[in-house]
C-alpha cells in the first residue's frame, strides 16, 4: 500500500510501528469525533428547525446527558495520553545491555564516536537487532537528532548529555536530519544512518585502526594529571573512581546523586558543583581545556572503571602508576 500511497516513511526500528499505530489511532478517533459532531449538527438543525405555527418548549438541560458527553470524550482523550506515555517511557529508558555511541553535534555536522574507536562524520553505522544508546552533546548551539525511519528525535544541547536509544530492525540507509534550526547551513546538517546485518557490521567495525574510546580516555586521564589525585587506593585527594560509575554518590551537603554520564561530565567541567562526602573542593576546572570529544573519552574511561570493584588495588602504593590500573583482569 505504501507504494501507491506513500503515507508512512520506512519503518526501521522497533518503536516505529508503535508510533505509527498511535498516530493512526489519533487520526481515526479525530475522524470519528468530527463525524459525530457534524451528524449531530445536521440532525439537530433539522429536528429543531422553525416550523410555522409550532412553538418550541424551553429545554431545562439534562445532567445525565451533560455528564455523559463530558466523561466519555474525557476517557477517549485519556487513551491518547496513556498510550503516548507508554511509548514515551519505552523510548526514554535505554535497556542496560545497549551498545553506547557518542554523538557530538556542531555547526553543521554530526560527529560520531563508537566505543570501539571508530569515528564517523554525518554517518552512523549500526547493526540490526542490537540496542544502541546514543549519548549526545553539542559543541555550540541546540541541534536535534532526527531519524524519521526510526520515529525518533532528540534535542542535542550544549553543556550536557542527552540520550536516545533504538533497536534497528531492517538493513538499509536512512535519513538523519538536524531538526532544530541551528544557523545558516542548518539544512545541510544531514547524514545517513546505515543499518547493517550484524556480520556486516562486525566487518565494518574491524576495518581501520582505532584506539577504543576508554583507552583514549585512559591516556588523557594520565596526561592531564587526573591520576595524581584520583588514585585507585583510598589515599587520593580525589575520590577513587574504580567501580564508581552507575552508583549513587553521597555528597558533602548530604544529597545523593547518581554517577551517570552527566555527573562525570559536570565533575570535570565544574568540579565544585557536587563535592563527594569526605573530600575537599580542591579540583581545578577543566572547562576550556578539554574538547567535547576528549570529555567523551574521559567519561568512557571512568565508565570502563565501573567494571572494577572499588578499592580493588588497595595495596597499590605508587600514585604515579594509577593511570594504569592493575586490576584489568577483573571483569
Ligand atoms: Cu543543527
Boltz pocket constraint, residues with backbone or C-beta under 6 A from the ligand:
constraints:
  - pocket:
      binder: B
      contacts: [[A, 106], [A, 108], [A, 142], [A, 143], [A, 144], [A, 178], [A, 179], [A, 180], [A, 181], [A, 182], [A, 186], [A, 189]]
      max_distance: 6.0
